[in-house]
Amino acid sequence: MTNNSIINIDNLVNQTELRVNLDALDHNFHLYKSFLRPTTGIVCMVKAAGYGAGSVELARDLQDQGAAYLAVANLDEGVQLRKGGITMPIMVLNPGFDIDYNAMFANRLEPEVYNFFILNRITKAARQRGITAYPVHIKIDSGMHRLGFLEQNIDDLVNTLKATDTVVPASIFSHLATADCLDQDEYTLGQLEYFDRVSSTFIDAFPHKILRHILNSTGITRFNEYQYDLVRLGICLYGYPTLDDGSQAGLRPVSSLHTRVISLKEWDKGTTIGYSRRGVLLRRSRIATIPIGYADGYNRRFSNGNAYVWVAGHRCPTIGNICMDACMVDVTDAPDCHVGSEVEVFGPHIPVDELAARLGTISYEVLTAVSSRVKRVYYRN
């Protein structure tokens, strides 16, 4: 056996990094803004650490770009944004009921209210602290059947809100279940009609302006006439279309995942690679080791050729089982690959949607799976 050498590259610290293109983020934001009336605001979804890209850094940029609201999943995500210097309005979409209300009020985080239990808890906490007119966002279940008030709850909801001065509805909203299912437009239109009716009844009961929003990324594209006062921009903000009909053309992916080759060896035909000897070489091969594994968010189901990486101008398959902190790649067909070569795990040559399809899932899962231990690098073109 020849050419078997292990080279330690001391200066390749943090070889694995998620690169986040802020220019692409700005482009996608303004592309969607061009679809809207000048008076319609955009709620930018930065939950799940900005779909894996990093919430604080993205929030700072979106604040500068003129987003109307940021939306996070829970209280801790909102507190993190405030600590990062974000001053714009922040909506908390799943505040829960056993939370730190002192932190919520102190950081001016505006909770979603989806049932009377949550409403009563927030009202009580505000009253105990002498807080009045605290903004909340009323969730209507128009057909997602996950969270929200129903039409038959509206009279009681209005009466409950009018009976207190502690909270005030800032917006009323709902969420589409099938906006990207072209064969279920009848259901989507039913949701839109339901929400229009229920929200109109609710808004008419109050003297102040209450904002309305129901459209998600796909809804903005397909049901633009229901944009109301706000829309919520999620996965398309990050550059990943939800439709393949060209209607979302022009999106630019924000994130790309990269690492480097840390070891390169040649092995004879029949040699086995990795745990359980699952990778069997069918020819004499050059095998590279790269420092990314399932603890970094590179799914173990990408093992044994179920995914490719891009290295030295070639698509190269995985070989053997993905390890916790590393995996092996067959670079036999990439003759220019060397120790230190950059590897694209996903990006322009290895689309996130391709990896998602190999897992039988959606791009959201691949993006949000990238571990917090992977370094984030922010840049502009």
C-alpha positions in Angstrom: 0.0 0.0 0.0 1.4 3.4 -1.0 0.4 7.0 -0.6 -1.1 6.5 2.8 -0.3 9.5 4.8 -2.0 11.5 7.6 -1.2 15.2 7.5 -2.2 17.4 10.5 -3.1 20.9 9.4 -2.7 23.0 12.5 -4.1 26.2 10.9 -7.3 24.6 9.8 -9.2 25.4 13.0 -13.0 25.6 12.6 -12.8 24.0 9.2 -16.5 23.6 9.2 -18.5 26.7 8.8 -21.9 28.0 7.7 -21.5 31.0 5.5 -24.4 33.4 5.5 -24.8 35.9 2.7 -26.5 39.0 4.0 -26.7 40.5 0.5 -28.8 37.5 -0.5 -31.0 38.0 2.6 -31.6 41.7 1.6 -32.3 40.6 -2.0 -35.0 38.1 -1.0 -36.6 40.6 1.5 -36.9 43.3 -1.2 -38.0 40.8 -3.8 -41.0 39.9 -1.7 -41.6 43.5 -0.7 -42.0 44.3 -4.4 -45.0 41.9 -4.5 -46.8 43.9 -1.8 -48.6 47.2 -1.5 -46.4 50.0 0.0 -48.6 49.9 3.1 -48.2 46.2 3.8 -45.5 45.3 6.3 -43.4 42.2 6.5 -43.1 40.0 9.6 -39.7 38.2 9.2 -39.5 34.8 10.7 -36.2 34.4 12.6 -37.2 31.5 14.8 -35.0 28.5 15.2 -31.9 30.7 15.2 -32.9 32.2 11.9 -33.6 28.9 10.3 -30.1 27.9 11.4 -28.4 31.0 10.0 -28.2 32.9 13.3 -31.0 35.1 14.6 -29.2 38.1 16.0 -27.1 38.9 13.0 -30.0 38.4 10.6 -32.3 40.4 12.8 -29.9 43.4 12.9 -29.9 43.4 9.1 -33.7 43.0 8.7 -34.2 45.8 11.2 -32.1 48.0 8.9 -34.0 46.8 5.9 -37.3 48.0 7.3 -39.1 44.8 8.4 -42.3 45.6 10.4 -41.9 42.8 12.9 -39.6 39.9 13.8 -41.2 36.6 14.8 -39.6 34.0 17.1 -40.9 30.7 18.5 -40.4 31.2 22.2 -39.5 33.7 24.9 -35.8 32.8 25.1 -35.3 33.5 21.4 -36.9 36.9 21.9 -34.7 37.7 24.9 -31.6 36.8 22.9 -32.5 39.3 20.2 -33.0 42.1 22.8 -29.6 41.3 24.3 -28.2 41.5 20.8 -29.5 45.1 20.5 -32.7 44.5 18.5 -35.2 47.3 19.3 -37.9 46.6 16.7 -41.2 44.9 17.6 -40.9 41.1 18.2 -43.8 38.7 18.1 -43.5 35.4 20.2 -45.5 32.7 18.4 -45.5 30.1 21.1 -45.0 31.8 24.5 -46.3 28.9 26.5 -47.9 29.5 29.9 -45.1 28.7 32.4 -42.8 31.5 31.4 -40.8 34.3 32.9 -43.4 37.2 32.6 -40.9 39.6 34.1 -38.6 38.9 31.1 -41.5 39.1 28.7 -42.6 42.5 29.9 -39.1 43.9 30.4 -38.1 43.0 26.9 -41.3 44.1 25.4 -41.9 40.8 23.7 -45.4 40.5 22.2 -47.0 37.1 22.7 -49.4 35.1 20.5 -52.6 34.4 22.4 -54.3 31.2 21.2 -56.7 30.2 24.0 -58.4 31.7 27.1 -56.0 30.0 29.5 -53.0 31.8 28.0 -55.0 35.1 27.8 -55.9 34.8 31.5 -52.3 34.1 32.5 -51.0 37.1 30.7 -53.7 39.3 31.9 -53.1 38.3 35.5 -49.4 38.7 35.2 -49.8 42.2 33.7 -52.3 43.2 36.4 -49.9 42.1 39.2 -47.2 44.3 37.7 -49.4 47.4 37.0 -49.0 47.0 33.3 -51.7 48.3 31.0 -52.4 48.2 27.2 -49.8 45.5 26.6 -49.8 44.3 22.9 -50.8 40.7 22.2 -51.5 38.9 18.9 -54.7 36.9 18.6 -54.4 33.6 16.8 -57.4 32.2 14.9 -57.6 28.5 13.9 -58.9 28.8 10.4 -58.1 25.2 9.4 -54.5 24.3 10.4 -56.1 22.8 13.6 -53.0 23.3 15.7 -53.6 26.4 17.8 -56.1 29.3 17.9 -59.6 30.5 18.7 -62.6 29.4 16.7 -65.4 31.4 15.4 -67.7 30.4 18.2 -65.2 31.8 20.7 -65.1 35.3 19.3 -67.9 36.9 21.3 -66.4 35.7 24.6 -63.0 36.7 23.4 -64.1 40.2 22.7 -65.9 40.5 26.0 -62.9 39.2 27.9 -60.5 41.7 26.2 -62.9 44.6 26.7 -63.2 43.8 30.4 -59.5 44.4 31.0 -57.1 47.3 30.4 -54.0 45.2 30.9 -53.7 43.9 27.3 -54.8 45.1 23.9 -54.9 43.2 20.7 -52.3 44.5 18.3 -53.1 42.0 15.5 -55.3 39.1 14.6 -53.9 36.3 12.4 -54.1 32.8 11.2 -51.9 30.3 9.3 -52.5 28.5 6.0 -52.2 24.7 6.0 -52.2 24.0 2.3 -51.0 27.1 0.5 -48.3 25.1 -1.4 -50.7 22.2 -2.2 -52.0 23.2 -5.6 -54.6 20.5 -5.5 -56.1 21.9 -2.3 -56.9 25.4 -3.2 -60.5 24.9 -2.3 -59.4 24.3 1.3 -57.1 27.2 1.3 -59.8 29.6 0.0 -62.1 28.2 2.7 -59.4 29.2 5.3 -59.1 32.6 3.8 -62.8 33.2 3.8 -63.2 31.9 7.3 -60.4 34.2 8.6 -61.8 37.2 6.7 -65.2 36.7 8.3 -63.9 36.0 11.8 -61.3 38.7 11.9 -63.7 41.3 10.5 -66.2 40.6 13.3 -63.3 40.8 15.8 -61.9 44.1 14.5 -65.3 45.8 14.3 -65.7 45.3 18.0 -62.8 47.6 18.9 -62.2 51.3 18.3 -58.5 51.1 17.6 -56.6 49.8 14.6 -55.9 46.0 14.7 -53.6 44.6 12.1 -54.4 41.4 10.2 -52.2 38.8 8.6 -52.5 35.3 7.3 -50.2 34.9 4.3 -47.0 32.9 4.6 -44.2 32.8 2.0 -46.3 30.7 -0.4 -49.5 32.6 0.3 -47.8 35.8 -0.6 -47.0 34.3 -4.0 -50.3 32.7 -4.7 -53.0 34.6 -2.7 -51.7 38.1 -2.8 -55.1 39.7 -2.6 -55.3 38.6 1.0 -52.2 40.5 2.1 -54.1 42.7 4.6 -51.8 44.8 6.8 -49.0 42.3 7.3 -47.5 39.1 5.7 -45.2 36.6 7.3 -42.0 35.8 5.3 -40.3 32.6 6.3 -38.4 30.0 4.2 -38.4 32.2 1.0 -36.6 34.9 3.0 -33.8 32.4 3.2 -33.8 31.8 -0.5 -35.6 28.4 -0.8 -38.7 28.3 -3.0 -41.8 26.4 -1.9 -43.1 26.1 -5.5 -41.4 24.7 -8.7 -43.6 26.6 -11.2 -41.2 29.6 -11.5 -43.4 32.0 -9.6 -40.7 32.4 -6.9 -37.8 32.7 -9.4 -35.0 35.0 -8.4 -34.6 33.9 -4.8 -31.0 33.6 -3.6 -30.0 31.0 -1.0 -28.6 32.7 2.1 -26.7 29.8 3.7 -24.1 27.5 2.5 -22.2 24.8 4.5 -18.5 24.3 4.0 -15.6 22.3 5.4 -12.2 21.1 4.4 -10.4 17.8 3.7 -8.3 16.9 6.7 -7.0 13.5 5.6 -6.5 11.8 2.2 -5.7 8.1 1.6 -5.6 5.5 -1.1 -7.1 2.1 -0.6 -7.4 -1.1 -2.7 -10.6 -2.5 -4.1 -12.4 -4.5 -1.4 -11.3 -2.3 1.5 -14.0 -1.4 3.9 -14.5 2.1 5.2 -16.0 3.3 8.5 -18.1 1.9 11.3 -19.6 -1.6 10.8 -17.6 -1.8 7.5 -20.6 -0.6 5.6 -18.5 1.1 2.9 -17.0 -1.4 0.6 -14.7 -0.1 -2.2 -15.5 -1.4 -5.7 -12.2 -0.1 -7.1 -8.9 1.3 -5.9 -10.0 4.6 -4.4 -8.9 7.9 -2.9 -10.8 8.5 0.3 -11.0 11.9 2.0 -12.0 12.5 5.6 -13.9 15.7 6.3 -14.6 17.1 9.8 -18.4 17.1 9.8 -20.7 14.5 11.2 -24.2 14.0 12.7 -23.3 16.1 15.7 -22.9 19.0 13.3 -26.2 18.3 11.7 -25.0 16.2 8.8 -27.7 13.4 9.0 -26.5 9.9 9.4 -28.8 8.8 6.6 -26.4 10.5 4.2 -24.1 7.6 4.7 -22.9 5.2 2.0 -23.4 7.4 -1.1 -26.8 8.7 -0.1 -25.4 12.2 -0.5 -22.7 14.0 -2.4 -20.4 16.9 -1.5 -18.6 19.2 -4.0 -14.8 19.2 -3.9 -12.2 20.2 -6.4 -14.9 20.8 -9.1 -16.6 17.4 -8.7 -19.6 15.8 -7.0 -18.2 13.2 -4.7 -20.2 10.6 -2.8 -20.0 9.7 0.9 -18.6 6.3 1.7 -19.2 4.4 4.9 -21.4 5.5 7.8 -21.5 9.1 8.9 -19.6 9.5 12.2 -20.4 11.9 15.0 -17.7 14.3 14.1 -16.5 13.2 10.7 -17.3 11.4 7.5 -15.5 9.9 4.6 -15.9 10.9 0.9 -14.8 9.0 -2.3 -12.7 11.6 -4.2 -11.2 9.2 -6.7 -12.8 11.2 -9.5 -11.6 14.6 -8.2 -7.9 14.3 -9.0 -7.1 17.9 -7.8 -8.4 17.2 -4.3 -5.8 17.5 -1.6 -5.5 17.9 2.1 -6.9 21.3 2.8 -9.3 21.4 -0.2 -12.5 23.2 0.5 -15.6 21.0 0.5 -19.2 22.3 -0.1 -21.6 20.3 1.9 -24.5 22.3 0.7 -24.6 25.4 -1.5 -24.7 26.3 -5.2 -23.5 22.8 -6.3 -25.2 20.7 -3.7 -28.7 22.3 -3.2 -30.4 22.0 0.2 -33.5 20.7 -1.6 -31.5 17.8 -3.0 -30.4 16.8 0.5 -33.9 17.2 1.8 -35.3 15.0 -0.9 -32.7 12.3 -0.1 -34.0 12.3 3.5 -37.7 12.5 2.4 -38.1 15.8 4.2 -38.1 19.5 3.5 -35.4 22.1 3.3 -36.4 23.6 6.7 -35.2 20.5 8.5 -31.8 20.4 6.8 -31.2 24.1 7.5 -32.3 24.1 11.1 -30.3 20.9 11.8 -27.0 22.6 11.5 -25.5 22.4 15.0 -24.7 25.5 17.1 -21.2 24.3 17.3 -20.7 25.0 13.6 -19.2 28.4 13.2 -21.3 31.0 11.4 -19.6 33.5 9.1 -21.5 36.5 7.8 -20.4 38.3 4.7 -21.5 40.5 1.8 -20.6 40.2 -1.8 
